Amino acid sequence: MVYTLPGVRLPTVPSAYKLSSNGWSSHVDTRNAHLSFFVKNKSNSREEDFSGKPYESGSQSSMAAAPEKVLVPGTENDVSSSPTEKLDVPEMISDNSQACDVESSEMIRGMEIENQEQLVEHHIPIEATRGDDSASVQLLDGHVEAKLEGTSNSTYETISDESSRVRESVIPQPGVGQRIYEIDPLLSNYREHLDYRYGQYKKLREAIDKYEGGLETFSRGYEKLGFNRSETGITYREWAPGAKWATLIGDFNNWDPNADVMTRIRMDTPSGIKDSIPAWIKFSVQAPGEIPYNGIYYDPPEEEPVINTYANFRDEVLPRIKRLGYNAVQIMAIQEHSYYASFGYHVTNFFAPSSRFGTPDDLKSLIDKAHELGLVVLMDIVHSHASNNTLDGLNMFDGTDSCYFHSGARGYHWMWDSRLFNYGQWEVLRFLLSNARWWLDEYKFDGFRFDGVTSMMYTHHGLQVAFTGNYNEYFGFATDVDAVVYLMLVNDLIHGLFPEAITIGEDVSGMPTFCIPLQDGGIGFDYRLHMAVADKWIEILKQRDEDWKMGDIIHTLTNRRWLEKCVCYAESHDQALVGDKTIAFWLMDKDMYDFMAVDRPSTPLIDRGIALHKMIRLITMGLGGEGYLNFMGNEFGHPEWIDFPRCDQHLPDGRVIPGNNNSYDKCRRRFDLVEGCLIISYRSDEARNFNVNGYILLTKVEAQNFGDFVALSEERLQYQWDSLTLCESESGSEGDAEYLRYHGLQEFDRAMQHLEEKYGVCISFTEFLNSNDLFFVKCWNNVGRGETDGFAFMTSGHQYISRKAEGDKIIVFERGNLVFVFNFHWSNSYSDYRVGCLKPGKYKVVLDSDDPLFGGFSRINHEAEYFTFEGWHDDRPRSFLIYAPSRTAVVYALAEDEVEPVDAEAITTI
């Protein structure tokens, strides 16, 4: 069945409602018809004006139902705003359209909210969708609403049963916000600022409760604004305070049923006639050869192709993450962004998942699969700024620079070349709160990492400012209280409606109360992203080994506020970009191209790099916080950088920034470096002549008959297998590297996750840029909420650093029931080295970076037992003696815990 509009052909195809096997409600809606409606910016294209006969309420209108009510501040929930004055509208004629009457009404004042808000509403009657030449357009309070009526018996389920349960949730009322002074008495000196901040939050929360029915209702703005489908059709609304009138325009391709029909909103603004993509658009694409993005109302037929990068990530990368022992994935660059190389930070369409990786349904399928695997899915959300684009972004949306953003210099980020939100504007709050809710409710993300929070919280945006920890830096005129209050509101919303959701804030300033609960007067984040650690490692790697300061390393890793949890990482995505280096490349440089094969001699640079790479990751995970983040490829020491497809960029001043001819060559991760081989380590020396450097190596062809090989080898060689590891390439393509040292680096990363798993439940996550790019993280207990059971060292309340010896280059610390010993010395190994501990008993090795499976030299005896001595050493009541080889990290645990060593057999599978 095909419904037609003047200038648009809209195919409709039935779809089935599905429910995933694990109980998660599917993202596929039950409806009798799919309706695809597209919004496009194309000034030279044929345009169709969806205008028609004036609407008269008393006449026999073709409208199936009256426009839906628009709730505004100052009105009752059951009363819609009414038009009060006429506006002149220029007559716009297209092939199948007529002039229309446009009405608007003045916004009812509520609190101190500006009465400039307009809500533009378009309505397309049911006859128009069935081929009639007439259509009607209404302009009510600046809300543009376009209703595309479907069949009268069509059904539409907007949210799943789970979403319905969320609607019934009650977000707790604000507390008194005074506990922060008990947690940190120094905050009492800034009580006036903090009480004012909390008062503003409560005032705004009360206003939302009073005028909007609460945060739960207020955050469902995406159900009212933008394109939304109901039983009677599709409604389109926009907030455009600067627009005098608005109309819907479109084009088509010779009525080709397979063509993408595009439409756009055209407005008369203070800066002239402007065509814009809807602010609340939920999907947008970039046509080949065009610069601006095109917004699409996404409601595809079932035959829509689904093979794309979201699907690749779902099928190929998620199982890999699970196998490595991570238990969460953090996905970057989800919100649509026009500039690919921005890592997704220049967002143009906030409700639309990036079309580069596929369709919205593909993303939902990815998330469903992750949940099936037991992985938590976090989204990197950008509410700190927006793209400066006017053609396909929010900038100058209604022809003014103050719609959504601060006007003038305050609304522009000079370093990022982006626009800055006005968090004191009512409709901006609705937009951003609804956006956060949209991704949790519609796509079932489990939480967010909020990007650029430091930039939000200060009017100087943290630029050219060195934070020292002085409280005057946090509570003064430089603080953007509106932005901080927004962060409090969004945490209030997320934790109120989705109690298990996780929020992580990217803050480099060290803002006090950042991760204190809202009820206690804090901002309400669960975790702070500990960003200083990655920068410190790069700083250290530029120094000679002799100049590494153990105290400096310890200070950076542990410099965080009491009671505020952190997620730390050794390498960030910025370091992996073209022009910079990964940690592995800083350590081993060009030697990685020629000396990473295990059947060839190594070099001192490779041996040093492999050893330090493992130590850097383990000490970061061990001391850096309650969560551990690993950027894509760092788990196996990725050798190269990331470079996005880029054209030459011509700047207004005449300069040209060269591109890479849109090359995808470096826009990937080399997972083939650690896949495609079977590696067997052994305990007996009898088979040494059958292997290379302590391993028996099989090609994939040989591995196919692995069962017969094992039986034959055991019979002839009579030795016991120590470990078996099969790593087959997902693609199965020829030329996969089979004998590379990257495998040992990855196995060590896997062993770190296994160690934490043995000592408690925690979370890890991965950041994803395209089909082969990802970010891994090991993180907190019970999805960040529960208390630590057992001996999970990352979430243990017991942490004690007993030694940081600058001369020996030794670091010793306890976390949980584990004792970590790091020897960073480049040549000195220490026999009978005494390390302090808290508990008496017998200790055994549970993780050893020098294990041959991890590319080490097997200098530690894993069968040895270490008994404690009474007597104080390094301020610890007991101690035991160890052997500490150079450039090694060894973890010891009490034998009474009966935890087996984290050896190859425990962490690898066929």
N, C-alpha and C positions, 0 to 999 in steps of 0.2 A: 504494500500500500504506500502511496506517495501523496503527501499533502503539499499544496503549492501556495506560495505567497508571491506578490508582485516582485519579480527579480530574484526569487529564491526557490530552490527545489529542496525539499526536506524529506529524505527517505526515512521510513519508520520500519523497524524490524523488531519482533518480539524477542525477549531474553528471559532466561530462566534464573530463578533465585537459587543460589548455592550456599551450602553450609559446610565449612571445612571440617575435616574429620576430627580435629582436636578440640572442637567445641567453640572455636572462634567464629563469630558471625562473619559471613562473607560480605564482600564489598559490592556485590552485584545486586542491583535493585530489582524488585518485582514490578514489572510494568508491561502494559500491552504494546507499547511502542517506544522506540528510541527516536529522539529528535535531535539532530545535529544542527547547531546554530553557531555561526562563526562571526568574529569581530575582527576587522582588518583595517590597517592604515595603508591606503594606497591611493595617493592623490590623483594619479593619472588613470585610475581604473574607472570602469563604468559603475556608477553609483545609483542605488535605488533608495528613494525616500519613502519609508513606511508611514506616510501620512495619508489621511483620507477624510471622510466626512466628519464634520463636527459632532462630538458626542452630546446628545441631549438625554438627560436622565428620564425625561417623561416620555420619550418616543420609544418606538419598538426598535431597540438597538440590537445589533448583531452580537453584542457582548454577552457571553454566557454567564458571567458573574461580575459583580462590581469589583473595582480594584481593591486589593487587600489593604487593611488599615495600616497607617504609618504612625508608629509611636514616636513622639518627640518629647523632650524635656518640658515638663509643665502640663502635659495632657494626661488624662486618665487612660488606663490601659485598654479600656474598651471604647475609646472615642478616637476616631480618625481625624486628622487635620483636614480642614475644608478650605477650598479656594476662596479668596477674598478680593482679589483684584485681577484685572486683565492686563496682559502684556502684548505688545505688538509683535507679531511674528511674520517675518518675510515669507512670501509664498515660494515654496520650493517644489518644482514640478519635475517628475520623472516620467518614464514611459507609462507606468501603470499607477501613478499616485496623484492625489489631489491635495489641495491646501487643507490645513487643519487649524482648529482653534487651540490655543495653548493658554492654560490658566496657571496661576501660582498663588500661594498664600504666604502670609508672614508667619515666621516661626514664633511660637509662643515662648516667652522668656521663662527660663528656669534657672534658679541660682544666679550665677554670673556668666552664663553661657551666652555667647554672641547670638543675636537674632539674624545673622547673615546666612545661617544654614539653609540650604535649599535641597529638597529631595525631589528629583525629577522622575516622572513616572510615565512610561509609555504602555499603551494597551493595544494589542492587535486582536480583533474579534475573531470568533470561531469561523465565520464565513470566509474571512481572508485566508485562513489556513487551508480552506477547501477549494480555493480557486477564484473566489469572488474578488472583484477589483477594488472593493472598498476596505478601508482600515481606519481606525481612529487612534488619535494620539492625545494623551492628557499630560499636562505639566502641573504637578501638585507639589508645592513646597520644594521645588527644585529636585524632587525625586523623579528620575526617569524610570518609568515602568513600561515594559513591552510585554504584553500577554499574547502568547502564541497558543491558541486553543487547540487541544487535541480532541479525541473522541470523548463523548460524554461518559462512557463507561470505563475510561482508562483508570488504572490504579498506580499509585506511586508511594513507595516507602522511603522517606528521606533519611532515616537513620536506622541502625540495627537495634535489636533488643538491648544490647549492651549500652548503646547510646541512650536508649529510653531510660535505663536505670540511672545513667549519669544525670539525666534531666531531673530525676527525683532527689538527687543529692542535695544536702543542705550545707552550704559553705558556712563554717563557724563565724560568729560575729567577732569583730576585732576585740582584742584584749586590752589591758591597760597599758601595755608596752613599757613597763618599768623594770622588768627583770634584767635588762641589759646593764643597769647600773650595779646590780649585784654581781653579774658576771665580770664586768670590767669597771671597777670603781673610778678609773680615770675618766670615764665618759661623763661623770657627774659635772665636770667642768664645762661640758657642752650640753647640759640639760636643756637650755633654752632652744638651741638649734634642733636637737633630737626630738624634744617634745613638740616643737612646731612641725617638724617633718612628720611625726606620727599623727599629729592632729590633722594635717592636710590629708594624709592617707585615710583617716577615719571619716573626715568630712566628705571626701570624694566617694568613699565606700557607702556612706549613708545616703548620699545623693543618688548614686546608682541604684541602691535598694529602693529608694523612694520613687524615683521617676521612671526607672526601667524595670522594676520588678526583681532586681538583684543581679549579681555578677553572672549567674547561670543564664539568665535571659539575655542580658546585655552582651554576653560573649557569643551569642548565636546570631550576630549581625549578618553572617553569610547566608542565613535563611531568609533574610529580608532584602538585603542589598545585593546588587549584581544580578545574575541570571538564576532563577529558581523555578523549579517545576512543581506544579500542583496537579490536582485532579482535573482542573479545567484548562491547563496550559502552562505556559512559561511566562514568568513575570520578571521584568528588568527594572531595577532602581539604581540610582546613583545619588551621591551627595556632591553637589556642585554649587557652592555658594556664590561663585562669581558669574554663573551662567544666566543670561537673560531668557534664553529659550534653548531647547534641545530637541533633536529628532534623530531617528535611527536610519542609517544609510547602509547600502549593501551593493554587491555585484555578484555576477554568476558567469558560468562558462558554458554558454549555449545549451543550458538545461541539461548538461551532462550529469547523470545521477552519481557519477563517481568524483565529480569535481568538488573542491572545497569551497563552499559558499561562504563568503566573508561579509560581515557587516561591522559598522562602527557607529559611535555616537558623535554627532556633530552639534556643537554648541556655539552660541553667540556669546563671547566672553569679552571682558574689558580690553584684551589684547587682540581682538578680532575673532573671525570665524576659526574654530579649532576642531579638528577631528581627533578623538582620543579612544584608546582602548579602555574598557571599563576597569575601574580601580579594583573591583572585587573579582575580576576574571579568574577562573580556576584552571585555565590551561592556555598556553600560548606557544606559538612556533615561529621560527624564522625561515622564511622562504629563501631558496637559493638565489643568491645575487641581490638580495634586499638587505638593507641595514636594520630598519625597525622590525620589531616583532609583531605578529598578528595574534590577537586574542581569539580564542575559540570557546564557544559554549560546548562543552564536551559531553556528548551523549551518543556514542558511536553504535553503529550496527555490529552485530556479533561477528561478522566476517572481518572486522578490523584486525590487521596483522598484529601479532603479539611477540614476534621474534625480534628482540632488541636487547639493549644492554642491561636494562632492569632484569630481564629474563636471564641473561647470561650471569649476572651477579647472583641471582636467586639459585640457579642450577649449578654453577661452577665455583663460586667464591664462598657462599654461605657454608657449604659442607666443609670447605677448607678451614674456615674460621672455627667451626665446631671441632674439627680434628685437632687443631692446634691447642685447644683447651680454653679459648676465650669464650666468654658467655654474654657478650653484648656487642652490638655494632653501632657505631656513630656514623651517620651518613652526612656528608657535606654536599653543598651545591644542589640541594633539592629545589628550593624556590627558584622560579625561572629568572634567569639573568642573561642580559644581552651579550656581555663580554665573557667569553669562555675562560680566558686566562685570569679572571678575577677570583677563581676558586669559588664562585657562587656568591661573592659578597656584594656585588652591585646588582641588587635585586630589582627587577622591573615589574614582575607580577607576583604578588605575595601569596596568593592562594593557589597558584598554578605550579605543579611539579615540573621540573625541567623536561622539555620535550626531547632534548638531546638523547636521553636514555630510554625513551619509550612513552607510553601512555599512562594516564593515572591508574588504569586497571593493572598495568604491569607493575607499578610501584606497590600497589596494594597486595598483589600476588607475592612480591618479594617479602613484604612485611609478614604476611601470613606464613610463608615458609620459614622465616626466621623464628617466629613464635612456635611453630611446629618443632623446630630444632632446640627449643628452649633458650633462644637468644633474645635478650632485651634489645630493642631498636630505639636509638636516640637520634634526634635530628638536630643538625646545626642550623639554628634559626637566627635570622638577621633582622632585628628590630632597632638596631642602632643607627642605621642610615639607609638611604635608598639611592638607586641609580639616578644620575643627573640627566638621563635621557628624557626628552619631551615627546618623542614620537611613539615610544612604546613603554614608557614608565609613568610614574605618578607626577613627575616634575611638571609644573605649569598645567596641571590637569584641567583646571577650569579657566586657564588663561591668566591666573595670578600666581605669584610665587609663594602665597601664604596658604594655599589649600594643602593640607596635611603637614606642611613644614613651617618653620619660622621664616619670616620674610627677611630679606636683606642678608647681611654677613652672618648673622647668627644661624641662619638656615643652610649654610654652606660649609662643608668640611674641605678646607683648602688642600690638605694632604691627600685625601681620598678622592677628591673631585666628585663629591656626592652630596645629596640633600639630607638635612637633619630634621627629624620629626619634631613637631610641637606637641609635647606630651601633656600640655595643659589644655588642649583642645578636646572637647567632648567627643566629636566624631572620630578624631584620631585614636582616642582611647577605645572607642567601639571597634574601630578597624583592627587595631593591634591585638586587643584581647580576643576578639573573634577569630583572628588569624591563628593565635596560639591554640585556641579551642578546636579550630577546624582541623588542624593536623592531628591532634589527639583523637578527636571524635570520628572524623571521616576516614583517616588513614590508619588509625590505631598505633601511632607512634607511642612509645613508652616514656617519653620525656624529651628534654631539649638541652643542648648546650647553647646558651645565649652568647652571641658574638659581640665583641666590641663594647662590653658593658662599661669599661673605664671611660670610653668616649662619651657615653650617655650621661654618666653621673657628674661630669664636670664641664663647665662652660669652656674651659681651655682644652678639653678632650684628652687630657694627659699628654699633650704635645709639648715638648721642650720643658717638661716639668720632671724633676727628680724627687720622687716621694721618699721621705726620710722616716716616716712613721709618726711624725709629729701630728697630734690630733687637729691642730689648727688647719692642716692641709685638707682635712676631710669635712669639717663642719664650719663653713664660712660662705662668703658671697660667691666663691668659685663653684660651689656645689649647685647643680641643677636639681632642685628639690622636686620639681614636676617629674623629671625623669626617674628619680629614686622612688617617688611615690608610685609611678607606673610599674616599676619593677616589683614593688611590694604588692600591688594589685594583681599582677600577672601570676606571681607565686601564690597569692591567696586563691585565685581562680583555679590554678592547676592542681594545687594540693587539696583544695576543697572539693572539686569535682572528680579528681583522679588521685585518690590518696596514695597509690603506689607509684605514681609518676615521679620522675627524677628531674631536677633542674640543676644545671651546672652553669656558673657564671664566669665568663672570661674577664677577669679583673687583675690588672697589674699593680694597682695602687695600694692594695691592702686595706681597703675600706673596712673599718670596724663594723661589727654587727652584720656583715655581709651574709654569713651562713647561720645566723641566729634565727630561730623560728619567729614568725610574725607575731604570735601571741606574746612573745617576750620582748617585743619592740624591735626585732631585727628586720632585715630585708627579705629573708625567707628562703634563700637558695639552699640546696642540699650540699653542694660542693663548690669550691672555688677551683678554677683551673690554675695550677701552679706553673706559671709561664716562665719564671726566672730560671728554672732548672735547665731547660734546653739551651737558653742563651749562655748560661754558665759553662756548659760542656763545650760549646764551640769556642768560647774564650780560652778554656783550658787546653783544648786540642791544638791551639796555635802556639802553645808553649812547649819548651823542652820537658822531658819527663822529670828532670831534676828540679824543675820549677813548680811542679804540681804541689799545691798546699792542701794537706789533708783537712786542716781546720776550715779552709775556705769551702771545700766540697761539702763538709758536714753542715756548715752554717747555711749554705744555699738550700740544701735538701730539707732542712728542718725549720727554716724560717717561716713559720706560719702561726696564725693566731690560735689561742687555746679554744677548744670546743668547736672549731670550724674545720670541717673535713676538706681535704684537697685531692684533686686528681693531678698526678704529675706525669711527665713524659721526658724522655731523653732527646727526642728528635721531633721537630715540628715540620709541618708541610712547607713552611716558608724556606726551610733549609734545603729542601729537596727540589726547589725550583731551579730552572736554568739560570746560571749566573752564580749559584751557590753550590754547596756540596753536602751530601749525606754524611753521617758520622763515619760510615765505612769508607767513603771516598776520602774524607779528611785523614783517616788513619792509614789507608793503604794505597791511595791514589792510583796511578796507571799500572802498578803491579797487579791490580785485580784483573787486568785483561789477559795476563800471560801466566800467572802463577797460582791460580785457584784450583787447578786439577790435583787430586790427591795422588795420582800416579806419577807426578813429576815433583822435582825438588821445590821446596818452598824458598822464600827469601826472608831475611830478618824483618823486613817491613810487613810482610804478610803475617808472620808469626806474632809480631807485636800487635798488629791490628786485630787479628782474631781474638787474642787474649783480652785486650782492653775493651773491645766491643762487647764481649760477654760481661765483663766486670761493670762497665758503665750501665748496662741495662739492669743488672741485678741490684746494684746499690741504689739506683733510682727507684726501682720497685720496692726495695727493702726499707728505705728511709723517707722517700719523697711524699708519702701521703697515704690516704685510704683507697686510692685508685691509681692504676698504672695504665698509661696510654702509650700505644706503640704505633707510630705512623707507618703507613703502607710500605711494606718491603723492608723496614728496619728489623723485622724479626729474623731475616736471613742476611742482612747486610747488603741491601740493594746497591749496586755500584754506580748507577747513573742517576741523572736528574730527571725532572718532569718538565716537559715543554708542551704547551698547548698549541693547537693549530692557530697561526696568526698571520694576518695580512700586514703589509706595510701600513703604518698609521701616520697620517698627515696631520700635523698639528696646526692650529690657527696661525702660529708665528712663522710658519714655513718649514719648520724642522720635520724631519721624517724619522720615525722610529721603525727600523727594519723589522720585518716579520720573518717567518720561516716557510713562506710559500704554502701556508696551510698544511704543513706536514704533521702527520700523526705518529711519526717515527718514535718520538720520545714521550708520547702521551699514553703510557702504559706501564705496567709493572712486570718484571721478568720472572714470573713464577716458574718458567721452564728451567731456571737455574737450580732449582731445588727439587725438580720432579723428573721422573723418567728412569729411575734406577732402583735396584734392590741392594741394600747395604747390610752385611752381616758382620757383627763383631763376635769374637770368640774368647774363651778362657784358656784354651790349650795352645801351646806354642807349636804343636805338631803340624798345624796347617799353615804355618807362616809363609811357606814358599808358594802357597796357593792364593795369596792375597797381596794387597798393596797397603802399606802403612797401617796394618792392623785390621783391615777390612777385606772381606771377600766381596767382589763387585760383580754384579750380574747385569746384563742388558735386559731390556724389557722382554725380548724374545726368549732369553734364557729363563727369565722369571716366570713365564707362562707355564713352564713345566717344573715349577719350584718344588712341588711335593715330591716328585721323583728325585730331584737334585738333593733334597735334604736327606731322604732315605739312603741314597747312594753315598753321600758324603759322610753320614754318621757311621755307616758300615765300614767304610774304607779308612777314614781318618780317626775315628774313635775319639771325638772330643765333644764337649758340651757347648751348645750355643749360648752366647751371652745376650745377644739381641738380634732381632730381625726387623728390618724396616723396609717397607715397600712404598715407594713414592712414584706413582705413575702420572704422567702428564694428562691433564683433563682433555686436551685436544688430541693427544695421541699422534701428533705430527712428528715427522722425521726431523732429526737434528737437535732434539732436546739434549741439553747437557746431562751427562750421566755420572760423572765422577768429580764433582766440584765440592770445594770446601764450604760453600754456602749451606750445604745440608747440615753440617755440624753446628753452624750458627743458628739455624732454625730449630734443630733438635734441642739446643740449650734453651731457647725461648719457650719451647713446648714443655721442657722440664721445669722451668720457673712457674708456669701456670699449674703444672701438676703438683708442685710442692705446695703452692697455696691451696689448691683443691684438697690435698690430703689433710691440711691443717685447718679447714673450714670452708664455708661457702662464700664465694665472692663473685664479682661481676667484672667482665672485661668488655671492651668495645672497640669497634673498628671504624675508621673514617674512610668514606668511599667517594671517589671523584669521577671515575668512569668505569667501564665494565671490568677493568683489570686493576683498579686502584683502590686501596683500602687502608684503614687505620685500625690497629688492634689496641685494646686496653684491658688491663686487669684491674678490677675495682672492688667495690664494697660488699659488705655482708648483707644478705637478705634484701637485695635491691635497694640498699642504702638505708633501710629503715630499722632493721632489727639489731639486737645486741649480738656480739660475737660469741659463738660457742666454741668449745675446744681451744685450738691453738692457732687460729687464723692469724698469721703474723701481720698482715696489712691492716687488720681492724682490731688488733689487740691493744688493750689499754696499757700494756707493759712495753715500754721502749726505753732502753738505757744505752747510751754510748759510753763505753768504758775506756776506749783508747783511740787516739788519733795522733800517732807518733810520726812527727815530721821527719826524723832521721831515718827510721826504719821504713817509712812510707806504709805503715800498717794502720788499718781501721778495724776496730772490733766493736760490735754492738749487739744487744739482745732485742729481740722483738717476739713477743709471745714466749714460747718455750724453745725458741731457736737462738743459736749463737752464730752470728755472721763474722767471718774473718776475711779481710781483703788485704792482699799484699801487692801494692802498686809499684814496688821496687822493680827496676828494669833488669837487675842482675842478682840481687841478694836473695837467697833462700835461707830460711831460719829453722834449725832443728831445736827441739825441746823449747819451743816458744810458749811462754805462759800467757794464757788468756783468762780473764776473770769471768765469773758466771754467778748466777743467783742461787740456783737449786743444786743440791747435791745429787750424786749418782753417776751413772755411766752414760757417756755421750757417744754417738755414732755419726758418721758422715751420711747426710741425706741429699746433698747436692754438691757436685764438684765440677768447676769449670774446666779442670784439667783432664776430665774423662776423655778417652780417645774418640768416643762417639761425638763429642762436641768439638773435635779438632784439637784436643789437648795432648799432653805427653805422658799421661798415666803415672804421675809422680806421687799420687796419694793412694794409700792402701785402704780400700773401702771396707775391709774386714776388720780393721783395727778398732779397738775399744779404748775410750778415753775416760779414765776415772778421776773424779774431782779430789782436790786437796782442801782441807779446811784452812782458813787463814785469809786475811784480807789481801787483795791484789787489785790495783786499779779501782779502788773503792767498791769492790765486790767481795762478798764474804767467802767466796770459794774460787777455785781456778783449776785448770787442767792444762797439760802440756800437749803441743801439737807440732806437726811439721808444716811450715808455710812456704811452699815454693814461690818463686818470683812470678809476678803477674798472674795470680790465681785468686779465685774467690771460692771459699768452702763454707758450707752451712752444716752445723752440728745440731743434733736434737737429742733430748733425753731418751735413752733406750727404754725407760719405763713407759713411754708413750706407745711403744711397740709399733713404730712407723718404719716401714722398710725404706732403705735408701732409694732415692729417685734415680734409678738406673735405667738403662736402655730398655730392658725387658718390661719394665713397668709402664713405659710411656709410648712404646711403639707397637704397632699392630700390622698384620698382613692385610 
